[in-house]
Amino acid sequence: MKLFSIDNDGKLIPYLEHNFAKIKQEADLEDLLENNPEYFFERSNVLIIGRQVTTNLNTYVDLLGVDKNGNSVIIELKRGKTPRETIAQLLEYASFIDNLDYAQLNEIYQGYTGEEISLEDYHQQFFQSESADQVSFNKSTKLVIVAQDISKEVRQTALFLRKKGIDVYCMEFKYFETSSKEKIISSDFVVGDEEFIRQKVHSASLPKVDEKQFLASLDKNGLKVFKKVIDYAHNNDLSIRWGSKGFSLNVDIDDAFVGLFFGYPPNSVFRQSVYTGFEEIAKKVKDSEEIISYLRNHLSSLGYFMKAKSNMKWLINKAYSESDVQQFLNIIEEVIQRIKENGLK
């Protein structure tokens, strides 16, 4: 394949194809794929939930994702492996992932993001699902091989596996640069998704934000709310656990912590919001039903919390008064007291 750009004089300027492995490190390709999940399937985005995920055989899945329907997506980068090693390793990973339940996928996701929000809730926001139906995770698995060159042996074996009902895809990419160092990546499905061929430009943990970065990312409405929330946490010895986007506010009990709610900035899939953590309370606190019921009812009475599947969400998209924030914190203070009285399971 040859690619050209056209200058102002109508001249064709060639992009020179390069061996990606000689120019970039292995991790660079993982970074590109990890940060561009729409790269894989044109009609179905992928939510990446893990990178370098350790299997029971002490091997590592390059990237692990889930699609809109909760199906797992295993992404394997072929470099320096024979065709037999590539296919065998992919099937080995599939046999491991196939046995994982939701709780294990959720653990992988939370370890990857550094946040306590559940995979189910993040998945619903990421795909903007309006359905109240619960997603059934890991009912099936998609296998994706990504390489600069898909060998005829890998292609033939992948086609055979597809005929036998295994959902496997092979994607080739080409890496080009012009003399002015402009870069482009093209990609073609050579096995799977046969309906289209497209070209597109472009568990390690994600880096965590801190308080300064988080506050800087807010608009003026969010800053007013979250500054008061964070000050409240500091003044009452509550712990803030920072994730890759936002934070969870927690009460510490007996060398453990219970997540009370989550805070997110405008660039999160949750948008600028406060998101409840009912599951955290239910999982860790004795006789939690009464506490959750109290929290749910009182947040509803505020008038600015909305239902978000099994949780509740305060979307901070307009100005709120100090009184609005204080009413919310008063409810949280009562919840903290009740949690301490009931104790942990």
N, C-alpha and C positions, 0 to 999 in steps of 0.2 A: 504494500500500500504506500502511495506517495501522497503527501499533503503539502499544500502551498498556501501562503498568505499573498495578498495582492497589495502592492504599494500604491501610492498616490499617482504614479505614472503608469499604472496598469501592468506593472512587471510582476511576474510570479517569483516569490521568494521561497525556496524549498525549506521544509522542515526536515532535518536529518534524523533518521531513526537511530536510537541508541539502545544499548543493552542496559536496562534499568539497574540490574544487579551490580554493574561495574561503576555506576555513577552514584547510586543511592544505597543506603543500608537496608537490610531486611525490614527493620522496624519502620522505615519510611513508607513502605508499601502498606504495612498494617495501619499506619497513621492515616494514610489517604482513604483507605477503605473504611476504617473505623469512624472517621469524621464525615463521610459521605454515604450514609446508608441507603440513600435513594439510588445509588450507583448500580445496585444488583438487579432489581426487578422493576420494570417500567410502570407496571400497574399495581405493585404491592411494595410499599416501603418496608424496611427492616429496622427493628429496634435492636441495637447492639446492647447485650446485657453482660458480656464478659469478654476478656482478652487473655490469651495464654491460660485458659482454664485447665487446671490439673485433673487428669482422669484417674481412675482407680489403678491404672497400670503405670502411673507416673510419666505419662506422655502429656502433651499440651495441645489443646484445641486453639488454633490461631485466633479465630473470632467466633463468638457464639451470639446468635440473635434470635428474635422471635418475630413472626409476621403478624398481620392484623388479626388472624384467626387463632393466634396462640401457638401455631406450629413452630417447632424449633428450626433454626437455620444454622448449619455448620459451615463455616467458610475456611477453606484450607488453601494456603498459598504454596504453590509447588515451586520449590527452588532446591536444586542440588539433589533431587531424589529421582530414583528410577521410576518408570511407570508402575511397576509392581508395588514399590514402596508407597507411592502416592495413593493408589486405590486401596491397598491393604490398610494403610493408616486411616484413610477416610472412613472405611467400614468399621474399623476398630472404634473410632470416635463415635460413630453412629450407634454402635452397640452400647456404649457407655451412656450417651445422652438419652437414648430411648428408655432407660431404666430410671431416669430422674423423675421425681414427683414435683408438684408445684412448690412445696416448701424448699426443696433443694435448688430449684431454679431461682426462687426468690432470694435465697442465701447468696447465690452467685451474683445476682443483680445488685444486691445491697453491698456486697463486698467490693464490687467493681465501681459503683457510684459513690460509695461512702455515705449513703443516705439511708434513713430508716423507713422512708415511704415504701409501700409495698409495690411489687412488680405489677400486680393487678391494677392498682390505682394509676401508676405511671403509664402503663400500657393503654388504659382507657383515655388518658389525656393525650398521649403521643399520637394515637390514631383518631382522636376526636370522636370516639364512639358514643352515639346517643342511645344505644340500646341498653336496656336495664338487664339484659341477659348476661349471666356470668360467662366469661371466656373459659373454654376448656383448654388448658395448656398442655403442650407436648403430646397431642394425639397423633401427630405424624412429624416427620423430619425431612427437611430439604438439605441436600448436600451440594455444596458449591466449590468447585476447583477453580482457582484463579492463577493464571500463569501467562508469561510473555509468549510462550509457545506451548500449545497443547499437542502432545505427540500423538501419532496415529494409534499407538497402543492404548493410551489413556482414552482417546476418543472412542475407539472401538469397544473397549470394556464398559465405558459409561453408557454407550448406546444399548449394549446388552442389558445392563442393569435397569435402564429405563423400561425396556421391553418386559422385564420381570417385575415391574411395579415399584422400583426404587426411584425416588424423585431426586435425580442427580443432574447437575448442570456443570458445564465447562465454559469458562469465559477466558478468552484471550485478550490481552491488552498490548498496545504498542505505545512506546514512549518516544516523543520527538522534541527536538529543540531547534530553534533558528540560530543564526549566527549572533543575533542580539540577545540570546538566552531566553527568548519566549518559549514557554513549555506547553505541551499539549499531550493528553492521554486519550487514545481511542480504545474502545472496547467492543468486542463482538461475542455474542453467544454462539458457540460452535456446537454445543450439545445442550438441548433443553430450550424452552421458550422459543420454539421454532417459528412461531407466528411472526416474530420480528427480529431484525438485526439492527442494532443501533450503535451510534458512536457518541461518545460523551466526553466533555472536558471535565477533566477531573470530576489468669485474670490479674493483668496489670491493672492499676487503679487510675481513674481520671484524677487530675490535679484538683485539690480542694480550694474553694474560695475562703477568704477570711472576712472579718467584720468590715474592714475598710473597703475591700473590693465589692462586697455585697451592697453596702450603703451607697457606694458610687454608682452602682448599676440601676438604682431606683429613680423613678420620677418624683416630683415634689409631693404627690399624694402618698406614695409608698414610703418616702423618707419620713414623713410626719408620723405615720403609723408605726413603722418598724423601729425608728429611733426610740420611741416610747416603750415599745415591747422589749428591745434589747436592754435599755436602761433598767426596766423592771426586772429582767433576768439577773443582771449584775447586782442589783440592790437586794435581791432575795436569795442569793446563792444558788440560783438555778443554772444548770449546765447547758451550754449551747454547743451542739455538735455540728460542725460544718461539713457539707458535702460538696459535690462538684458544681452545684448550682445555688442551693440555698442552705437552710439549717433546720435542725430540729431543736425544740426547747424541751428540756427534760428535768424531772425531779429525781434526785439521787436518794435511794433508800437501801440500806444494808449492802453497800458496795455494789449495787446494781442501779440501773436507771430506767425510768419509764418515760417514753416519749409522750408529750402532751399535745403538741401540734407542730406543723411544719411551716416555714416561711419561704416564699419563692419570689424571684425578681421578674421583671417584665420579659426577659429573654428565655424564660423557662416554658416548657409545654403547659405548665399550670398557669402561666402568666403571673402577674403580680398579685400574690394572694397569700392568705393563711388557710391551711388545710388541716383538718382534724386528724388525730391519730387514734381512733377508736380501737383499732386492732391491737395497738401496743398496750393499751390499758386492759383490754380483754385477755390478752396473752399473759400478762405479768401480775395483775392485781387480783387479790381475793375478792369474791363477790362483786365483780366489776359491773354487773348488769345495772344496778341502781346508779352507779356513778356515771355510766355512759348515758343512761336515760336522763339523768339530771342535766348533763352537759348538752345533750342533743336538744332537749326542750328549752333550755335557757338561751342557747345560741339561736334557736328558731325565733324566740321572742324578741331578739334584737332587731330583726327585720333585714339585716344585710348579709346573713349567712344563707346560702342556698344548698340544696341537696346535691351531692356528688357521689352517685352510686351509694355505697354503704357509709360514706363519710359526709362531711359538710365543708363548704368552701366559702371564704370571704374574698370576693374578687375586688381588689382595691383599684378601681378604675375611675374614681372621682374623689373629691375632698371629703374627709371625715373629721369630725371634731375631736378634741381631746376627750370629751365626755364619752363619745362612741368607743374610743379605744379603752378608756378606763372601765366602762361597763364590761367589755370583753375580759379585761384582766381581772376584774372582780370575780367573774365566773371561774376563771382559771385558778384563782387563789382558793376558792371554795373546793374545787376539784382536787387540788393539791392536798388540802387538809383531809379530805375524805380518803384519798389514796393512802396517806400516812396512817390514818386510823385503821383502815382495813389491812394494810400490809401486803407483802408479796405472796404469791402462791408458793 
